[in-house]
Amino acid sequence: MSVPVRKIIHVDMDAFYASVEQRDDPSLRGLPVAVGGSRARGVVAAASYEARAFGVRSAMPSVRALRLCPDLVFVKPRFEVYRAVSRQIRAIFEAYTPLVEPLSLDEAYLDVTENLKGIPTAVQVAREIRARILEETGLTASAGISYNKFLAKLASDQRKPNGQFVITPEMGPGFVEALPVARFHGVGPATAAKMERLGILTGADLRVRPLEDLVRHFGKAGRHFHAIARAEDARRVQPDRPRKSSGSERTYAEDLTTPAEVEAAIAALAADVWAWCERTGSRGRTVTLKLRYADFRTLTRSRSAPGLVESGAALQATALALAAALMPPEKPVRLLGVTLSGFEAEASADGQPSLDFGG
């Protein structure tokens, strides 16, 4: 029996924090903007597209960002505003499908194989969602449409900002084969460098490597690499459901090397976790920090409070305290994660059609 092909959309807001600031302060529009940090110290939490043109990126020390862009305008982050806008966007998603898997405040997967409005194509759904986001929030979003999560996320990067791109089942294998492995989601700089040493530069190079070979070099990740080289990804979109923890983690395009970079990244992850807690009314006792070095060695540190963690500031402070014992990092950091668990009350959430990616 064949497995039904699904319609997956990955929606990614364009320079979310910086775009919110430019929306709310017209004097910032068209200027290179950095959210977070200052001209004297700190770390960039997010950068506008105007700033990115100079090479400014998130988790970059402010001093370095200023060297790249002397006219950079620094703005203090307003996470309560970003969370409120994120809730607006989530409500738009849920008007089309209950199968919404948020990845952070500014991106999510949607399974629209069967959508609530009966729109015949995934492309049309994505176009309508992006139009509603623009109308209701004044912000632009990009979207990737495909038959699995891996390809949908790749596709959302193809027409940024304010565009969308579809990878059909016929396109999938060829698209992956032609792509540099460094562009694959989950393949950070250290992994890409290791693959390059092994002669793996593109998806086509990865596809010809035997599974046993990949597992020997990359451990459990080798199985994932073997599958995605064939444009295969069986992961389902996982909507919010009763669970015992909430976490957010990220693999960074460039390894983090300083305490300031790590701390800024942890603060952003903690904000993502707390946004979910606020939306669902969930509160937990145990904060866990996950840190993975460039050589893939992974550390976890946890701390349980006598009572429930009742604020985003408390969650962030605990995560930063766990990180303090590991600072300065002994090696470059490729991945960080923050999880809140030990919930007192678990949160609860609110015939296969033929595939049609046209429209």
Buried (B, 14 or more C-beta within 10 A) or exposed (E): EEEEBBBBBBBBBBBBBBBBBBBEEEEBEEBBBBBBBBBEEBBBBBBBBBBBEBEBBBBBBBBBBBEBBEEBBBBEBBBEBBBBBBEEBBEBBBEBBBBBBBBBBBBBBBBBBBBEEEBEBBBBBBBBBBEBBEEEBEBBBBBBBBBBBBBBBBBBBBBBEEBBBBBBBEBBBEBBBEBBBBEBBEBBBBBBEBBBEBEBBBBBBBBEBEEEEBBEBBEEBBEBBBBBBBBBBEEBBBBBEEBEBBBBBBBBBBBBBBBBBBBBBBBBBBBBBBBBBBBBEBBBBBBBBBBBBBEBEEEEBBEEBEEBBEEBEBBBBBBBEBBEEBEEBEEBBBBBBBBBBBBEEEBEEEEEEEBEBEB
